[in-house]
Amino acid sequence: MPSLTWASKTTPQPIRAALELDSIIYPQGVGYSFPSSTNPPLPDQLISGDNLSVMSALLPEYEGRIHLIYADPPFFTNRRYPARVGRGEDSRQPRTWQLAEGYPDHWPDLDAYLDYLYPRLWLMHRLLAPTGTLYLHLDWHANACARLLLDEIFGPERLLNEIIWIYHGPSPIRRAFNRKHDTLLAYTKGKEYTFNADAVRQPYNPNTVKTFESSPKAGFGKVPDLARGKVPEDWWYFPVVARLHRERTGYPTQKPEALLERLIQASSNGGEIVADFFCGSGTTPLVAARLGRRFIASDVTFRAVHTTRCRLLELPAQPFRILRSRGVGEISTEGNNFTTSQPFDRPREESFNLPVFQPSTNNLTLTNPAPDLDYWEADPAWDGQVFRSVAQAARPRNNQPIGTTLSLPNVPANQPICVRLVSVNGLQTQLD
Ligand SMILES: C[S@@+](CC[C@H](N)C(=O)[O-])C[C@H]1O[C@@H](n2cnc3c(N)ncnc32)[C@H](O)[C@@H]1O
């Protein structure tokens, strides 16, 4: 079998790593109890850190247990992707947009990119359940190499589909056809796998319906079940998440919820674990939770974890945990120089006003919130270790102001209250 080699290719080894619990988010208090030892186990988790250490740390508990992994890594574009954080700006005037650090996709060369991708694909393979599926989302920059890597790791016979996602949009290209598709390589771990055809059926094109209604012989003896609909082809059209879409978060290269819906419905069942170790704005965990799946999501940037947390809070969500990974020995991201712009464990002092607590109403109020406040949350009984967030307010996506009052549940008096605030620039401050 042909395989891909490059000068620095080595047999991947998981690194030694551990996960630490940072916080538990109870969306508007749902599921919170005091004292906290009575809290039920929480399978849904959002993890901050390099996914090499995250996946290594998950191996002891999750090897062979994840049913579906969607991976949307940097594409080897050699660009930087800023996040758009302004509100109410004129979308046609990019120079006026308020931008902040998003994520980099910069590499010294293709070898460095392959050194980065290869061990992560191995780890995903190990984490997948025997009937599980991986969808690797890339484009023309690296998908040919990735396909050879996946053939090597999964076996070429495990290629389920090469899905082409097509979309429209402006392009500066004048000397080639506009590049308007991405490629999703779907590989199954085993011969037996989950594929829920009925969950993803689509209505037939009205012309096809008309043709068959007028002439049952049109299909050369094969008559489609027009009422049941068809299993979609391996090319999909979904519009990119554009500026006017309600789902847009401002996080760069955010993928459409409709795309995730289709593959989660096809390749997993209710209650199963769906993972995304490059979760960005959190499209996968959001859709997975909405469809009744459990999720494990991670990203190396604070902005991604923070955006995902805010997005999950828009659902009538279950409580979920936020963890951070610790690599034992330093983690290499091979030239991509990632920074978690504000790690969860290093609160930074910002000039936020102290909120005021009114015991008569159990309300916590921020007078004069800083104009760049993006999010704040409170733990009404801070134990100095795990932040139990029972009330949250996030800056709405439209131009409305952020909520300035958090209503705390009725916890016993004399407990220390702790507040965390996040600025638009992705700096987190803890006031306790
Ligand atoms: C293409 S974006 C994902 C977008 C996402 N699918 C969405 O819908 O918003 C790629 C993401 O991978 C993250 N990333 C890159 N390298 C990583 C690593 N080593 N560990 C964890 N996350 C990483 C980046 O921070 C970025 O958020």
The ligand as a Gaussian input file, in Angstrom:
#p B3LYP/6-31G(d) Opt

LIG

0 1
 C      -11.101000      25.621000      11.875000
 S      -11.181000      26.096000      13.525000
 C      -12.547000      25.175000      14.142000
 C      -13.855000      25.866000      13.893000
 C      -15.039000      25.125000      14.468000
 N      -15.321000      23.903000      13.748000
 C      -16.287000      25.985000      14.489000
 O      -17.337000      25.608000      13.941000
 O      -16.213000      27.079000      15.069000
 C       -9.797000      25.253000      14.181000
 C       -9.654000      25.346000      15.682000
 O       -8.627000      24.441000      16.091000
 C       -8.004000      24.989000      17.220000
 N       -6.725000      24.304000      17.391000
 C       -5.653000      24.337000      16.586000
 N       -4.670000      23.556000      17.067000
 C       -5.132000      23.026000      18.214000
 C       -4.571000      22.157000      19.175000
 N       -3.332000      21.698000      19.057000
 N       -5.330000      21.791000      20.229000
 C       -6.607000      22.266000      20.357000
 N       -7.171000      23.117000      19.479000
 C       -6.447000      23.481000      18.421000
 C       -7.903000      26.465000      16.907000
 O       -7.733000      27.240000      18.076000
 C       -9.250000      26.714000      16.220000
 O      -10.210000      27.141000      17.144000

